[in-house]
Amino acid sequence: MLVCAVALPLLVGCGGDDADPQSGSDLPPAGGSGSLTYSLPNLPSDLDPLAAEGRAEQTVTRQVHEPLVAQLTGPYGGMGKQPGLALSARPSDRNTVWTIALRPGVRFQDGTPFNGAAVLANARRWRSVPASQRLLPDLFAVDAPRPDQVRFLLERPAADLPERLSSPRLGVVSPRALDPQSGEGARLRPGARGSGTGPFEAGGRAARRLELGRFGAWWGSAAGLGPALDGVIFLADPSEQRRLSLLQAGTVQVADPLGAAALGEVRADPLLNVVGGPVTGIGLVGSVRGLDSVRAVPVLSGVWLTDISD
């Protein structure tokens, strides 16, 4: 996880014309790689990151709501790791005070600025909602000395605070989407749109289907981080065998998760690949690139689709 005391040099932006190439990069523009269909056992009832308890639900909400701390890689294998919303995290007072430098120029999908005030609203929520209190048990205060800086004050030393702040359940939500907007005891407002800063935003929804579309003004696009995908379609099916069958039929490009027996069938198919295993892992078609770990919730801004022969 990212724990650094200096800002990393990278081009920062808040989006731009979708037709422009990524600044400072010879990679293709964001988008244009098509849509990915991704099967999971279940989908979240809404996109509130705090309510996303399991990996399947977090896989969906993480594409919309970014945690403060992240390390991101772009598609096509042409970018090194870049910091997310937090450019740096510096401890002091024996790890009881952490100063977080925020990425400038970022806006939520609803147009609200991402700044110290927005983080404070989220921190009030984290301190007053049981699900996040368990993730940040020693947090007693957060302040914002500057618009681009926040400080987390802890009752006891916590050397792992950056790792805790990387949890998908602590995805930052636009204050405009919170009820109340102050964040104190807040919940995600029903029907709220544009509540995240992430590479994808909410689209259509059916009983077992949820669509996310590429957010054209995502800050990461100007930094060469993609997303390559135009969108993601999540399909829910609790049956592992049906998820495997959907993958084998080409109805979905990713089946997550699969057990040992299903992974064995995937390995036996020359057009399919396995990530992880041997007990549990992900099955995917050969055209999917950039999805290479089952240890963390996937960030699909770094995934792209290509010809299987490539």
Beta strands, then each sheet from edge to edge (+ up, - down):
strand 1: 35-40
strand 2: 71-72
strand 3: 82-83
strand 4: 86-92
strand 5: 97-102
strand 6: 139-146
strand 7: 149-154
strand 8: 178-179
strand 9: 187-188
strand 10: 200-206
strand 11: 209-214
strand 12: 231-236
strand 13: 254-259
strand 14: 272-276
strand 15: 280-285
strand 16: 288-289
strand 17: 304-305
sheet 1: 10+ 11- 12+ 1+ 13+ 15- 14+
sheet 2: 2+ 3-
sheet 3: 4+ 5- 7+ 6-
sheet 4: 8+ 9-
sheet 5: 16+ 17-
end
